[in-house]
Amino acid sequence: MKIIILGAGQVGTSVAQSLANEANDITVVDTRSDVLHELQARLDLRGIVGVGSHPDVLIKAGARDADMIVAVTNSDETNMVACQVAYTLFHTPTKIARVRAAEYLAHKALFAQDALPIDVLISPEELVTTYIQRLIEHPGSLQVLDFADGRVQLVAVRAHHGGALVGHELRELTEHMPGIQTRVAAIFRRNTPIFPEGHTIIEAEDEVFFVAARKNIRAITSELRKLDKPYKRVIIAGGGNIGRRLAEVLTPKYQVKLIEHNKERAKELSEVLNNVIVLRGDAADEDLLIEENIESTDVFCALTNDDEANILSAMLAKRLGAKKVMSIINRPSYVDLVESGVIDIAISPQQVTIGALLTHVRRGDVVAVHSLRRGAAEAIEAVAHGDPKTSKVVGRRVEELKLPKGCTIGALVRGDEVIIPHHDTLIEAEDHVILFLVDKRRIREVERLFAVSVTFL
């Protein structure tokens, strides 16, 4: 696939890195030649210096026969105009744009084909807010992902001493929980993937990914670790777009305090956020945190634009007694460093965003993609189309499928029914199949498996 990426910032670079490793023809456009040179030295791609919305620059980048344009510069306006130019001059089939301003996103009519012809809108702030909201709604989870319109969830938890299943074989899960269906899709032990089988024994500190119907998630979590009590009190550090959005969505169910350093921004937030206590101050101020009863806080979320400030304030909050601390961290090199220490969950906006982008790049009727473990693995939702003559999956049992090594099928969704498949489960047309792929380099094999022979290009 020939893809043009506009913007070599954190998101653009992450997308380029992911797609360049999958034999795509990638061109990256940016105004900074030094950044492009560094990117070209690391990855198999072309770099074009220029403004991504300018027609002559897009022509140099190969827009005349590009399959897709991914506009993720730091400017909403540049991204929107680039999609308009690509549509008008080059009839580019797929146009994806990152749009951050809520003032644009509130008016969906702007993005119709006869207005600003953008096929896919990506709002990182919205995606990250939803991601954090799910983590708060599922105490003890490391990652929570929705599939099939929320009917199925993939949840990652760290197994703890005292969990009913810790020290026991996976096959005992059904004995502990009769009537509740689930599938352990993958286990990571000391960062090494383990292919889960019935005789696999869960160890303390294992990172366990399991799939189940939404209603059963909490019961299954209790088998792997002592259940955290539902969260009530949340402190948010940082009143930017994400901090504000998160405060808005949490207030109906939680007691929320928000700390903002900037005087004008704090005043503005206090006027628009109902039922939120807005505090002006430094989130790394020990006296302020103690004064606001940090020791009785269930979740502390460090959401400023400064990685170092987020790390320090989260570490301080944890030391002072916050039960769970989360931090947004943009630098990939920091993520593994801090998650092995005091901070419970490090959130990478790039990895949250890239899943939404990859959904529209994947072939073979893939309708959802989620990046896992900082991009090393992927969870995929694919729809089985066709019939036994045109499809490699329809009309076949799970044991007959030629799945790549390290790939497991976690669940099927058939209409409103959630099915945890066994080796003899028959896949039918229009089934939504939830797969977990430990090695994302095998993604092309999964795409080919779900491609319908008469339509797949």
N, C-alpha and C positions, 0 to 999 in steps of 0.2 A: 504494500500500500504506500502511495506517495503522500506524505504528510508535511505540511509547512507549519512550524511552530513560531509564533510571534512573541518574542520576549524570552530572554535568557535569565530571568530571575529564578527564585527558588522553585516555583511551580513549573516553569518552563523547562528548567534543567532537569528536574525530577521526571517529567514526562518524556523528555528527549532520551534520558538514560534508560528508562523502562522500554521505550519503543525501539530504540536503536539496537538493543540486544535481541530483538525479535525479527531481525532481517527486514525491517521496513526501510523505505527510502526517505530519510529525514533531512529537512533543511530548517535551520534555525535562523531567525532574523532578529537582530538587536542593534541598537545604536552604539554599543561599546565593542570596539574591535578586540580589545584585550581579553574580554570575557569570552568572546567567540573563539579566539585562538586557543584559549585554555580548554574550552569544551571540545574543539576539534582534535586536540592532542590526546584527549581521553576516550572519545567516542567516534564511531564510524558515521559521520554526518557532514553536511555542508554548512558553512556559515556565511550569511550575507549581512553586510553592514548597511543599516538604513532604518528609516521609519516604516514600520510594518503596514501602515494604512496607505502609503504612497503607491500608486499603480505601477510606476517603473520599478520600484523595489520588489513588489510582488511578482512582476514579470521575470526579474532576475532570479527570484527564488523558485520559479517553475510553476506559477499559479495557473498557467494555461491548461495544464493537464494534471493538476493536483486532485487527489481524491478528497482531501480534507484540509481545512485550515483551523488551527487551534490558536486563538488569540488570547494570550494570557500576559500581556504587558501590564505595567502598573497603572495604566490609564484606561478607565472605562471607555472614554470617548474614542481613543485610538482603537480599542478592541471592537467597538460597535461599527465604526466607520470602515475598518478593515473587512468586516463581514459584508457590509454593504457593497464595497468595491469588488470583493470576490464574487458576489452574487451577480452584480450588474455587468461586469466586464468579462468574467471568466466562467460563470455558471458553475462554480465549485459545488459539488454534490452535498458536502457536509460542512457546516460552519459552526464552530464552537467558540463561545466568547465568555471570558470571565468578567462578570459585572458585579461590583462590590457595593455600590451606593444603593441604599434602600429606597431612595427617591426614584430611581429608575425601576427597580424591581417591583415596586408597588403598582406599576402600570403595565400589565402584561400585553396590552394591545400594542405597545411600542414595538414588540418583537414579532409581529405577524409578518408573513412573507411579503405583503404589500407595503410594509413600513420598514422596519429594520430586520432584514431577513436572517435571523439567527436561529439555527435549528436546535441548539442546545445551550442553555444558559447555565453557567457554573458560578455559584456564589460561595466562595470558601468560608466566609463568616457564617453563613447559614448552615453549611455542612458541618463545620466544627462545633457550632452551638448544639445541633442535634446529636452529634457524637457524644459530647459531654453530658447532655441531658440524659441519654440512655445509660451512661455509666452511673449517674446519680440515682436513676430509677432502679438500677440493679446492683445493690450493695455487694461489694466483694468481687465484682467482675473487672477484668482487664480490658475487655473489648466486647461490644454488643452490636451485632449487625442484623438488619432486617432483610428478609427475602419474601417473595410472593406476597407483596403488600402487607408485610408484617405478620403473616400467619405463621411463619417459621423464623426462628432466630438462631444465629450462631453465636455462642458465648464462650469467651476464654476466661478461665479462672486459674488461680494458683492453688494447687492442692496443699492443704495444711495438715499437720499432726492433729489427730482428733477427728478428722473426716471419716465417715463410716466406711468409705471405700478405700481409703489409703492403706496400703499394705495388702490389698486383696486383688484378685483377678477381675478384669473388666466384666467377664460373664456373670459375676455375682450382682451386677447392677440391677438386672431384671428381677433377681430374687428379692433384693431390698425394696424394690419399687414395682410391685405387680400392677399391671394396668397402665403404667406410664412408659411410653416409647421414647427412646433417645438413641443417638449414635455418637460415640466418641470419634470425631473425624481425624484428630491428630493429637499427638503428645510431643511436646518439646522438653527434653531433659538436658539441663545444662547447655541450652542452645542447640542441641542436636535433635533432629526429628526422629521419632520412633513410630513405625507403622503399627497402629493399634489392632490387636487381635484378641480373641476371647481370653487367652491365657496371659495377656500382658498385665503386669502388676503395677498399679499406680503407686508412685513414691511421693513422699512429701517434697514440696517445692517444684513438682512437675507443673508445666503450663499445659492445661488440658483444654482443648477446643471440642465442644459438643454441640450437636444440633437437636432441636426439639421444637414442638409447638410452643408458642409464646406462653400459654397458660401453665406449662410444666417447668419453666426455666428455674424458678426459685426452689422447687422441690429437688431438682437434680443437683443444683448448686450445693444444697445441704449435705449431699453424699460425699462431696469432695473437700469441704471445709466447713468449719463452724459458721453458721449464718450470721452475717452482720445484721444488726438491727436496722430497720428502715431509717434512712437519713431524715433529719428535720431541719437542722441549722446549717446554713451555707454562708461562707464568706468568700466574696469575689474580689480579687486584687486586680484592678485595671478596669477603667470605664470606657474602653474603646468600643468598636462595633460588636465584637464578640461578647465582651463583658456586659454591655447593655442588653444585647439580645438574650443572653443567658438569664440575666436578672428578670427580664420580662416573662420568659416562659416558665421560670421556677416559682414565681410569687404565688400562684394559686395554691400550691401544695407545700411550700417550704418557707421558713423564716430566712430572709435574705438580707445580708449587709454587703455593701459595695464600697471599696476603698479606692479613691481616685486622688492622684497627686496634684493635678492641675486645678486651680481654683475655679476658673470659668467653666471647665467641663463638669466639675463636681456640682456647681450651682445649676447648670443646665440639666444634669441627670436628676437632681433632687426635685426638679419641677415636673419632669415627665414620667418618672418611675413611681407609680403608686405602690404603697405597701412595701417599699424597699428603703432601708436606712442607708443613706449615702453619707460616707465619712470622707472628709478631705484630710489626706495625710499620706505617709509613706508606709507601704505594706510591709517593709522590712524594719519598721520601728517597733522594737520589743515592747515598749511601754504601751503603745496604741493597741497592739494585739492582746496584751494582758488585760487592758482596760475593757476591751470588747469580748472578754470571756473566751479566748481562743481555746482554752482547755475543755470547753463544753461544745466546741464546734465539731460537727460531723464531717464536713468536707470543706477544705480550703482550696480554691482554684486560683492559680496565678496566671493571669491572662493578659499581661502587658505585652508590648512589642519588643521588650528587652529580655533576651534569654537569661543573661546573668542576674538581672533583677528578679525574674521569675524563680530561678533556681534558689537564690538566697532567701527570698521571702517564704518559699515553700518549705525549705529546710528548717527555717526558724519556726514556722508555724507547727511543723511536726515536733520539733524539740519542745515546744511550749504546750503540747498536748492535743493538737488537732488529730482526730482519729484517722482521717484519710486526706492526703494532699495530692493534687494534680497540678501539672505545670505544662503550659505550652512551650515547646522548644523547637525552634526553627532549624538550628544546626544539627544535621544528622549525627555528627561525631559526638555531640553531647548526650544524645538520647540514651544509648546503651550505658554510658558513664553514670548518669544520674539514676536510671532505673535499678541499677545494681546496688544503690545506696539507700538514702533516706526517703527519696521521693517515690510514692507508690505508683503513679502513672504519669509517664511522659507522653504528651500528645504532640504529634507532628502534623501541622496543618497541611504540609505537602502530601503526606501519605493519605490523609483523609480525603483530600481533593482529588488525588490521582485516580482513586477508584471510580469516581463519577466520570472522569474523562475516559478511562479505559473501557467502560461499558460501551461507549460509542465507537471504539476502535476495534473491539473484538468481533470476529466473524462467526458464522455458524449459529445464528439465532441466540446469541448470548445477550441476556437482557439485564444482567446486573453483575458487577465485578467489585470486589472489595479487596484492597491491599492489606496484607497481614504481616505482622512481624517486620515492620519497616521495609516492606516491599519484597521480602524473600519468598513469601508464599501468597497464594490468592484463594479466595472463596468465590465461586462462580455460580450463577443461576442461568441455566440454559433451558430452552424449550425444545422438546422433541417434536419435530414436524415431519410430515410425510407419511409413508407407509413402509412395510417391510421391504419393498422393492427399491425405494429411493432413499431410505434412511438406514444408517448403521446401528441405530438404537431402537427404533420403534418395532414392536413385536418380538423383541429379544429379552431374555432374562438377564439379570445383572451379571451373573457368572459368565455369560457369553460375550460381554462387552470387552473390547480390547482397550482397557484403560491404561494410560501410561503409568509407569512405576511411580509410586508415591501419591497416586490419585485415589480418593475414596468418594463414594456417593453417600452423602449424609441423609438426604431426605428426598421424597417426591411429594409434589403438591398436585393433586388431581381434583380440579374444581375447588370445593371447600374442604376437601379431605387431606390431612397431612399423614403421609405414609413413611414409616421408617423401613427401608427396603432390606430384604434378605437376599441370599444368593439366588433364590428361585423367583424373585419378584419380576413380573413382566412389565416392561415399560410400554405405555400406550401413547398414541398421538396426543399432542397438546399437554402432556405431563411437564411440569416445571421440575427440573432436576437440579438439586443443590449439590455441588461438588467442592471438594477441598483439594487443592493442589500444593503439595509441599514444595515442589521445585517449579517455580513459575516458568522456567525455560522449556517446560514440556507443554506450554499453553497451546501451541499450534496443533499438537496431536489431539487435544480436547476439542478445539474448534473444528478440525476435520471430522472428528467423530460425530458431531452434531450438525454437520452440514448436510443439506438435502442435495442430492447429486444433480438434479435437473435445474437448480437455481443457484447453487454455490459457485461464486467466481473466484 
